[in-house]
Amino acid sequence: MENSIQKNSLEKKKVIILGGSTGLGLATAKAAAAEGAYITIVSSNKSRIESAIMQLPAGSEGFTIDLRNEQEIKTFFERTGNFDHLVYTAGENLHIGKITQTDLEKARQFFNIRYWGALAAVKYSAALINKGGSITLTSGVAGLRPGSGWGLGASICGAMDAFSRAMAVELAPLRINTVSPGIVRTNLWDNLPEQERNNLYTKTAEALLVGRIGEAEQIAETYIYLMKQQFGTGQSVVVDGGAVLI
Ligand SMILES: NC(=O)c1ccc[n+]([C@@H]2O[C@H](COP(=O)([O-])OP(=O)(O)OC[C@H]3O[C@@H](n4cnc5c(N)ncnc54)[C@H](OP(=O)(O)O)[C@@H]3O)[C@@H](O)[C@H]2O)c1
């Protein structure tokens, strides 16, 4: 009897990573390349793209696009042709602060890259993704376990998880999932003064069940899993060192 379950390798698959110049995106690019995938990375900063491309196998491609701009996203996907997996990890330093001190106009802007950019990427790429392919978006554990001051971050994470579930229904059989990380050591925190950043890492590590904060390579494994697995869709996979339980 024929076995219809096929091993889904990333070998020779085309993977596009929006937000791939640093952090979770670059770590995922490296991990996918190590599995034999052809990589395209996108971010807004030319020199960071160039530096990332140097760390990826020859033949990897990089493009500079502002993911706040719908037209740039549309034009990018008009040129890519068909591909296999989309990963969206773009995001800028986040505003953390109490609701009473929140500037609403600035708060709205924080949805532009993480939420509206991801929505536009799904809008313009879904029809280009080959059978068996996937979309993996990014949220964060703040959506499930917000600390005080995380109203904005938690809202964006919750929106991403809900959007992913809705797209899994609407675009089926294309699989769409999110990765929901806890605190991970990346450029995302480089707006904090060094001492404050180190305090955040140390205090978080002490509190977490696993006793350490996340590294980008550990979270990359989850994006790789979500690309390769063939049965889960509309799910948010939490990789947070146990943050949601403390
Ligand atoms: N690190 C954490 O602790 C953590 C926890 C939970 C969730 N997350 C989420 O994970 C995602 C990835 O974060 P990360 O930790 O990997 O941070 P990161 O290292 O700062 O990576 C962010 C990526 O987004 C790109 N980007 C920023 N603005 C852009 C724009 N306007 N257009 C195109 N690309 C843009 C950056 O590249 P350029 O600067 O070159 O444009 C970079 O490639 C974010 O959505 C973040 O909220 C992170």
The ligand as an ORCA input file, in Angstrom:
! r2SCAN-3c Opt
* xyz 0 1
  N      13.812     39.139     20.658
  C      12.790     38.923     21.474
  O      12.938     38.897     22.702
  C      11.401     38.708     20.916
  C      10.405     38.226     21.767
  C       9.127     38.062     21.279
  C       8.842     38.393     19.969
  N       9.830     38.860     19.178
  C       9.473     39.255     17.804
  O      10.313     38.621     16.879
  C      10.431     39.435     15.713
  C      11.904     39.469     15.332
  O      12.610     40.155     16.294
  P      14.154     39.921     16.561
  O      14.284     39.632     17.996
  O      14.725     38.994     15.563
  O      14.679     41.420     16.326
  P      15.764     42.020     15.339
  O      17.045     41.263     15.433
  O      15.788     43.475     15.628
  O      15.159     41.747     13.883
  C      14.153     42.549     13.343
  C      14.227     42.469     11.831
  O      13.229     43.345     11.287
  C      13.831     44.137     10.273
  N      13.122     45.399     10.118
  C      12.924     46.375     11.041
  N      12.237     47.389     10.501
  C      11.982     47.046      9.214
  C      11.295     47.688      8.131
  N      10.717     48.896      8.270
  N      11.252     47.062      6.943
  C      11.855     45.866      6.762
  N      12.493     45.197      7.750
  C      12.552     45.793      8.956
  C      15.254     44.330     10.768
  O      16.132     44.663      9.730
  P      16.658     46.139      9.360
  O      16.949     46.829     10.638
  O      17.854     45.802      8.544
  O      15.549     46.752      8.576
  C      15.556     42.920     11.246
  O      15.890     42.102     10.149
  C       9.809     40.799     16.055
  O       8.519     40.884     15.517
  C       9.714     40.746     17.556
  O       8.626     41.485     18.073
  C      11.106     39.014     19.589
*
